[in-house]
Amino acid sequence: MKKILAILFVLIFACNLVFGASITDELKGMANQLVQVKAGVSKPSYAFVALTTDYKNTLVDNYVTDALTEAMFNTGKVKIIERANVETILQEQKFQSSGLVNEETVKSIGMIAGVDFVCYGTLKDLGASLTVNARVVDVETGELCAIARTTILKDEYLQRQVQSAVGTPSIATTKTATTSTGSIVNNAWEVTSYTDEFGGYTKYIFTIKSTDEKKLLLSYQKYENSAYNRVISGIYWGYGGPTNAWGNGITNNAGTYDIKGQGETVTKKVPDAWQMYYGPSNDNYFWFAWDSKAGSRWLVDILVNSDTVSVRRDGLSRKFQTAGLLDKMAEYGITWEEIDNAMANEEF
């Protein structure tokens, strides 16, 4: 039976590639299951809260949610309010940031939005596919009135965005520092990579600049033994300040920052300085600030999940176009799973 199902899955996947079936087409059946009848209402109104992945990839979340919204609209049986209005409500009520999106909170969202029903749910990565779990809550009664589940094949966009646990491509290494301009349209991330044969690792430095030299960065140091892999993320705000024992300028980077991404502002004291080398030699480096106690996981989450990030310190603000970080990592064969595991190495 398992072999038969596997063959059928491959055949469906091949047909989708040949005939161009879209994610929206695959969600038609689910959409019909989620349509509800409201007494005295010809077309009940719906609000959609973004379906969420375990790894909080907003590009994937929004992409699939928009496809399900379109599939629901195409039934011709419902009215749908703009997602932008829902996101505004979420930000104002801080529901998503507090992690409290459930039957009770979506009822409140629906009442504020003035709709009959609210749809929300989750996405589960299965490698070549995604499982979509959706629920509908009746705003008037607060009752869960529909549950639907389906599995969709990843199209080209989702294959790029979702870095799953099914196989980690080998990483091509270089012996000298190289900078990639990337092939993704509007991807502003710059990458420097080098292999330190003496240290036994390959380092990838992902940086994003504002209008000047201020930058946000994520460094991934990859060893043959993944238990030693390390991720450091931080902020470069300028050079100068006091010197250390070797006479190097430690910079004025350490301090308290307001960082706005994912629709909310985080205020963090970033207390530690770190010297980042662009290659195995010691003649090309810069200092930046990071939070060693937290392993910078909070900043990595913001960079991965936000299209834009604004940073403010001492009244000076800068905006960074951060969209596409996972895309840029994928160009180098780096998955979100290995980044997540590398950050876990810092937790003990």
Helices and strands as residue ranges (DSSP letters): H 2-19, H 23-26, H 28-34, E 45-48, E 52-53, H 58-74, E 79-80, H 83-93, H 103-113, E 117-125, E 129-138, E 144-153, H 156-161, E 178-180, E 190-196, E 201-209, E 215-223, G 226-228, E 230-236, E 255-261, E 264-270, E 272-277, E 285-290, G 292-294, H 297-305, E 308-313, E 316-321, H 325-331, H 336-344, G 345-347
